[in-house]
Amino acid sequence: MFGCCVAGRLLQTNLQQIDETHAVFELPAASTINHVCVFLLGTVPFPDGFGCTVHFYLPGKGFQLLGMLSNEKPSAIFRLRGTFTPQGGSATHTALSASAAPVEDTAVLGLSVEPLAQIAGQLPSAGAVARPAPLRDPTLLAERIVKHLFNYVSGFTGGGVGADVAVPMTLIVRWYESFIAKVRNGGIGFLDRGED
């Protein structure tokens, strides 16, 4: 029913069924994972009114709820590098960790089939476009945006932007489109983390 693909690796379909509503993928060499894509194979849809939550477990750091899948949203890509934060346990986490004891540097991607109403309670913004939190200091935000633009442009100009360096407007347009897409998809947290 599910497939998983870690960026730069072969497609995984070696799903391990734990019980009727829980399954896991083992992800070796977890420290090298940047992004992971989880999707429905299209062979078996969820029953009406059901979907699944997607969890990530890293030994010693605990579980993190990444997101969800449903018949209406049959795939999702999650960024793992730099965004993993430990999270407290729950019944889902207990069921997954009891059945899947990963070896060192092996992460577990857990799937829990649940009613969509229950999933919506876990992900208040499921299906909604993420909106940035109210800003406390607009000056700090402006500074971070300009720094992000500077870092982006300097990557194309050999490491520096000065009075003698011309920057094509198409480069600024590409930065703007990429920047707006990041804000719409995940808010402004990437500015705090210093991501390009």
Secondary structure, DSSP 4 states (H G I P E B T S, - for coil): -EEEEETTS--B---EE-SSSEEEEEESSGGG--EEEEEE-SSSPPPTTEEEEEEEEETTTEEEEEEEEESSS-EEEEE-TTT---B---HHHHHHHHH--PPTT-EEEEEEEEEHHHHHHH-TTTTSPP-PPPPS-HHHHHHHHHHHHHHHHHTTTTS---TT----HHHHHHHHHHHHHHHHHHTTHHHHHT--
